[in-house]
Amino acid sequence: MEGFNSADFFHLNPKLLEFVLPHIRDGKIVYVEDITEGFENGPAPLIGLYSGRNVGKQVVVVARE
């Protein structure tokens, strides 16, 4: 197994955004967020991360401003 540190490529972030953002706006790239509301509901999504139940990015909304 071989990995990399994304911080080593941080200087390329503007170039990445320049390429990716138009594709997101055009709907060619989509992303999914799995959102759970409330701090008290936080343990369930954490368990879900380790058991493969979530889809996309897991977010726990603690408070809305």
C-alpha positions as CSV (number, residue, x, y, z in Angstrom):
1,M,0.0,0.0,0.0
2,E,1.3,3.5,-0.8
3,G,-0.2,6.8,0.2
4,F,0.5,10.4,-0.1
5,N,0.2,13.6,2.0
6,S,-2.3,16.0,0.4
7,A,-0.5,18.9,2.1
8,D,2.5,18.2,-0.2
9,F,0.3,19.2,-3.1
10,F,-1.6,22.2,-1.5
11,H,0.1,24.6,-3.9
12,L,-1.8,22.9,-6.8
13,N,-5.2,23.6,-5.1
14,P,-6.0,26.7,-7.2
15,K,-5.4,24.7,-10.4
16,L,-7.6,21.9,-9.2
17,L,-10.5,24.3,-8.4
18,E,-10.1,26.0,-11.7
19,F,-10.6,22.6,-13.4
20,V,-13.2,21.1,-11.1
21,L,-15.6,24.0,-10.2
22,P,-17.0,24.4,-13.8
23,H,-17.7,20.7,-13.9
24,I,-19.6,20.9,-10.6
25,R,-21.6,23.9,-11.8
26,D,-22.5,22.0,-15.0
27,G,-23.6,19.0,-13.1
28,K,-20.9,16.7,-14.6
29,I,-19.5,16.1,-11.1
30,V,-21.8,15.5,-8.2
31,Y,-21.2,14.9,-4.6
32,V,-23.3,13.5,-1.8
33,E,-23.5,14.6,1.8
34,D,-25.1,12.3,4.4
35,I,-26.4,14.9,7.0
36,T,-27.5,14.1,10.5
37,E,-29.1,16.8,12.7
38,G,-28.3,17.2,16.4
39,F,-25.3,16.6,18.6
40,E,-27.3,13.9,20.5
41,N,-27.6,11.9,17.2
42,G,-23.8,12.0,16.5
43,P,-22.9,8.5,17.6
44,A,-25.0,6.7,15.0
45,P,-23.3,8.3,12.0
46,L,-19.9,7.6,13.5
47,I,-20.8,4.0,13.8
48,G,-22.2,4.1,10.3
49,L,-18.8,5.4,9.0
50,Y,-17.1,2.3,10.2
51,S,-19.8,-0.1,9.0
52,G,-20.2,1.4,5.5
53,R,-23.7,2.8,6.0
54,N,-23.1,6.4,5.0
55,V,-22.8,7.6,1.4
56,G,-20.5,10.5,0.5
57,K,-19.4,13.0,3.1
58,Q,-20.8,12.4,6.6
59,V,-21.9,15.6,8.3
60,V,-23.3,16.1,11.8
61,V,-25.1,19.5,12.2
62,V,-24.6,20.5,15.8
63,A,-26.2,23.9,15.6
64,R,-27.5,26.2,12.9
65,E,-26.7,29.9,13.1
